Amino acid sequence: MASWVRSAVMVLAMVLLPMMVESNVRHYKFTVVMKNFTRLCESKAMVTIDGKFPGPTLYAREDDSVVVQLVNKVPYNITIHWYDSLY
């Protein structure tokens, strides 16, 4: 009988524990602005995110939700490209 109870507890643990893993909601706020950069003795205005080029890294784990608030302060439309990297 103890073996049956142990097996039942193990099966319940295998079924219920994955449901108890908590996913997070990651919030990011970015501002798209123009910033002057100098490369090879030539200055040029570039579209940046929070003054950075390339833009900042977003961190999230599997099953997390990511909410990005983007404020566009440049005079034209932009497109953001997301790349997945597995580090």
C-alpha positions as CSV (number, residue, x, y, z in Angstrom):
1,M,0.0,0.0,0.0
2,A,2.8,2.4,0.8
3,S,4.3,1.8,-2.7
4,W,0.9,2.7,-4.3
5,V,0.7,6.0,-2.2
6,R,4.3,6.9,-3.1
7,S,3.6,6.3,-6.8
8,A,0.4,8.4,-6.7
9,V,2.3,11.3,-5.0
10,M,5.0,11.1,-7.6
11,V,2.5,11.2,-10.5
12,L,0.7,14.1,-8.9
13,A,4.0,16.0,-8.4
14,M,5.0,15.4,-12.1
15,V,1.6,16.7,-13.3
16,L,1.1,19.7,-10.9
17,L,4.7,21.1,-10.5
18,P,5.0,22.3,-14.1
19,M,1.7,24.2,-13.6
20,M,3.1,25.9,-10.5
21,V,6.1,27.3,-12.4
22,E,5.6,31.1,-12.5
23,S,6.0,33.1,-15.6
24,N,6.8,36.8,-15.4
25,V,5.7,39.9,-17.3
26,R,8.8,41.9,-18.3
27,H,8.1,45.6,-18.9
28,Y,10.4,47.8,-21.1
29,K,10.0,51.4,-22.1
30,F,12.1,52.8,-24.9
31,T,12.4,56.2,-26.6
32,V,13.5,56.4,-30.2
33,V,15.6,59.5,-30.8
34,M,18.2,60.9,-33.2
35,K,21.8,61.1,-31.9
36,N,25.0,62.2,-33.5
37,F,27.7,59.5,-33.8
38,T,31.3,59.9,-35.1
39,R,32.8,57.0,-36.9
40,L,36.0,57.3,-39.0
41,C,36.2,61.1,-38.5
42,E,32.7,61.5,-39.9
43,S,29.7,62.7,-37.8
44,K,26.3,61.5,-38.7
45,A,22.8,61.6,-37.1
46,M,21.4,58.1,-36.5
47,V,18.2,56.7,-35.2
48,T,18.8,55.2,-31.7
49,I,16.9,53.6,-28.9
50,D,17.5,55.5,-25.7
51,G,20.6,57.0,-27.4
52,K,22.2,53.5,-28.0
53,F,23.1,51.8,-31.3
54,P,22.5,49.0,-31.5
55,G,19.6,49.1,-29.2
56,P,19.4,47.6,-25.7
57,T,19.0,43.9,-24.9
58,L,15.7,42.6,-23.6
59,Y,15.9,39.7,-21.1
60,A,13.1,37.1,-20.7
61,R,12.7,33.4,-20.0
62,E,10.6,30.9,-21.8
63,D,6.9,31.5,-21.1
64,D,7.5,35.1,-19.9
65,S,5.4,37.9,-21.5
66,V,7.2,40.9,-22.7
67,V,5.5,44.3,-22.8
68,V,7.4,47.1,-24.7
69,Q,6.2,50.7,-24.7
70,L,7.9,52.6,-27.5
71,V,7.9,56.4,-27.8
72,N,8.9,57.6,-31.3
73,K,10.5,61.1,-31.1
74,V,11.8,61.1,-34.7
75,P,9.9,62.7,-37.5
76,Y,9.2,59.5,-39.5
77,N,7.9,56.0,-39.0
78,I,10.3,53.3,-37.8
79,T,10.4,49.5,-37.6
80,I,11.9,47.5,-34.8
81,H,13.4,44.1,-35.6
82,W,13.6,41.5,-32.8
83,Y,16.3,38.8,-32.8
84,D,16.3,35.8,-30.6
85,S,19.6,34.7,-29.1
86,L,20.2,31.7,-26.9
87,Y,23.0,32.4,-24.5
